[in-house]
Amino acid sequence: MNWLKRLFCKNNNADNTDNTMKYLIVGLGNIGSEYEGSRHNAGFMVADRLAKDLECHFELSRHAYRTEAKYKGRSLVIIKPTTYMNLSGKAVKYWMTTEKIPIENVLVIVDDLALPVGTLRLKGKGGAGGHNGLTDIEQCLGTQDYARLRVGIGDNFSRGKQIDYVLGKFSEGDLATINEKTETACEIVKSFATIGIERTMNYFNTKK
């Protein structure tokens, strides 16, 4: 995927033009050192890796840490909401409105208990599946029709321990898997913004 990486360049201060296509990339998680590296912060982990890959840096802004990377008329606005997971929709709606980004150009990156650790699945729409962050986004936007990249965190917890599990840290082995898969997740984000969701799903959702 080096060809895809070469398409992007560091250009954070360029002015937008009339034909700029903007994409809002949202990594979900909880702010604070106590949540750093937790399973529920898988979205943050992908966003951090994407920013590093595109050589841009987050700055604290309204409702989120925000950064931006540009490529040939496209602009990736990457955010990590500071509203905490259960109020993620507030940040998503604010930045969609502020940046004038249509919902079809929004991609939310989220942890998923229903997928094995490190499994990645891109979807164009769908229900929240019990995820509080997605539930709030759906309520704030009034629709389920936005793209989401699901990052599997597994479900290796006993009955009644779900909250402890999602807020807990990855095991050493699982963390190594997640760190490896964040590279692929970044490729998915870039592909989403360049060739569209259908072709991206067709390619990446068939990969293990």
C-alpha positions in Angstrom: 0.0 0.0 0.0 3.0 2.3 -0.4 1.4 3.8 -3.5 -1.5 5.0 -1.4 0.8 6.6 1.2 2.6 8.5 -1.5 -0.7 10.1 -2.5 -0.7 12.1 0.7 1.6 15.0 1.6 2.0 17.2 4.6 0.2 20.5 3.9 -1.8 21.5 7.0 -1.9 25.2 6.4 -3.2 25.4 2.8 -6.4 27.2 2.1 -9.4 25.3 0.9 -10.6 25.8 -2.6 -14.1 25.7 -4.0 -13.6 22.1 -5.2 -12.1 20.8 -2.0 -13.7 17.5 -0.9 -13.7 17.2 2.9 -13.9 14.1 4.9 -14.5 13.9 8.7 -12.6 11.0 10.3 -13.7 10.4 13.9 -11.8 8.1 16.2 -14.0 7.3 19.2 -12.6 7.0 22.8 -12.4 8.5 26.2 -9.9 11.2 27.1 -7.7 11.0 30.2 -4.6 9.0 31.2 -6.8 6.4 33.0 -8.4 5.4 29.7 -5.2 5.5 27.5 -4.6 2.1 25.9 -8.0 0.8 26.9 -10.1 -1.4 24.6 -12.7 1.3 24.3 -10.1 3.6 22.9 -9.4 1.6 19.8 -10.8 4.5 17.7 -8.3 6.9 19.3 -5.5 4.5 18.6 -6.3 4.4 14.9 -6.7 8.2 14.7 -3.3 8.7 16.4 -1.7 6.3 14.0 -3.3 8.0 11.0 -2.1 11.4 12.2 1.4 10.1 12.6 1.3 8.5 9.1 0.1 11.7 7.5 2.6 13.8 9.5 0.0 16.0 11.2 -0.5 16.8 14.9 -3.6 17.1 17.1 -4.5 20.3 18.8 -7.2 20.9 21.4 -10.2 22.5 19.8 -13.9 22.7 20.3 -15.3 19.4 21.6 -12.3 17.5 20.2 -8.6 17.2 19.5 -8.4 18.1 15.8 -5.9 17.9 13.0 -6.0 18.0 9.2 -4.2 16.6 6.3 -4.7 17.4 2.6 -4.3 15.6 -0.7 -5.2 16.9 -4.2 -8.3 18.8 -3.3 -9.3 16.4 -0.6 -9.1 17.3 3.1 -9.1 14.8 5.9 -10.3 16.4 9.1 -9.4 14.0 11.9 -10.9 14.4 15.4 -10.8 12.6 18.7 -13.8 13.9 20.7 -13.2 15.2 24.2 -16.9 14.8 25.1 -16.3 11.3 26.4 -17.7 8.3 24.6 -21.4 8.7 25.6 -21.6 12.2 24.1 -19.6 11.5 20.9 -22.4 12.8 18.7 -22.0 16.3 20.0 -18.5 16.5 18.6 -19.4 14.8 15.4 -22.3 17.1 14.7 -20.3 20.2 15.6 -17.4 19.4 13.2 -19.7 18.3 10.4 -21.5 21.6 10.6 -18.3 23.7 11.1 -16.4 22.1 8.3 -19.6 21.7 6.1 -18.9 18.0 5.6 -21.7 15.9 4.2 -22.7 12.8 6.0 -21.5 10.5 3.2 -18.0 11.8 3.8 -18.0 10.9 7.5 -16.2 7.9 8.8 -16.4 6.8 12.5 -13.8 4.5 13.9 -15.1 2.4 16.8 -14.3 -0.6 19.0 -16.5 -3.6 18.6 -17.1 -6.5 21.0 -18.7 -8.7 18.3 -15.5 -9.0 16.3 -12.3 -10.9 17.2 -9.4 -8.8 18.3 -7.9 -7.0 15.4 -10.6 -7.8 12.9 -11.6 -4.8 10.8 -14.9 -4.3 9.1 -16.1 -1.3 7.1 -19.8 -0.6 6.8 -21.8 2.2 5.1 -24.5 2.3 7.7 -26.1 0.3 10.5 -27.4 0.2 14.0 -25.4 1.1 17.1 -25.3 -2.5 18.3 -25.4 -1.4 22.0 -22.4 0.9 21.6 -23.0 4.1 23.5 -20.9 6.2 21.3 -22.7 5.1 18.1 -26.0 5.5 19.9 -25.3 9.1 20.7 -24.1 9.9 17.2 -27.2 8.4 15.7 -29.4 10.5 18.1 -27.5 13.7 17.3 -27.5 13.2 13.5 -30.9 11.7 13.3 -29.8 8.8 11.1 -27.8 5.6 11.0 -26.6 6.3 7.5 -22.9 7.1 8.1 -19.9 5.0 7.5 -18.1 3.3 10.4 -14.9 1.2 10.6 -15.3 -1.4 13.3 -12.2 -2.5 15.2 -12.6 -5.9 16.9 -11.7 -6.0 20.6 -13.1 -9.5 21.3 -15.5 -10.6 24.0 -13.3 -12.5 26.5 -15.1 -11.5 29.6 -17.4 -13.2 32.1 -21.0 -12.3 32.7 -21.6 -8.9 34.2 -18.0 -7.8 33.4 -18.5 -6.1 30.1 -17.8 -2.6 31.3 -14.7 -3.6 33.1 -13.6 -5.4 30.0 -14.1 -2.5 27.5 -12.5 0.0 29.9 -9.6 -2.4 30.7 -6.2 -2.5 29.0 -5.4 -4.8 26.1 -3.3 -7.8 27.0 0.3 -7.7 25.7 -0.6 -10.1 22.9 -3.8 -8.3 21.9 -2.1 -5.0 22.0 0.5 -6.3 19.5 -2.3 -7.4 17.2 -4.1 -4.1 17.5 -0.9 -2.1 16.8 -0.3 -4.2 13.7 -3.9 -3.7 12.5 -3.9 0.0 12.9 -1.7 0.2 9.9 -4.4 -1.5 7.8 -7.0 0.6 9.4 -5.2 3.7 8.1 -5.1 2.3 4.6 -8.9 1.8 4.8 -9.4 5.4 5.9 -7.3 6.7 3.0 -9.0 4.4 0.5 -12.4 5.5 1.8 -11.5 9.1 1.0 -9.9 8.4 -2.4 -11.9 5.6 -4.1 -15.1 5.5 -2.1 -16.7 3.2 0.4 -18.0 0.5 -2.0 -14.7 -0.3 -3.6 -12.9 0.0 -0.2 -15.4 -2.5 1.4 -15.0 -4.8 -1.6 -11.3 -4.9 -1.1 -10.7 -4.8 2.6 -13.7 -6.6 4.0 -12.6 -9.8 2.2 -9.2 -9.7 3.9 -8.4 -11.5 7.1 
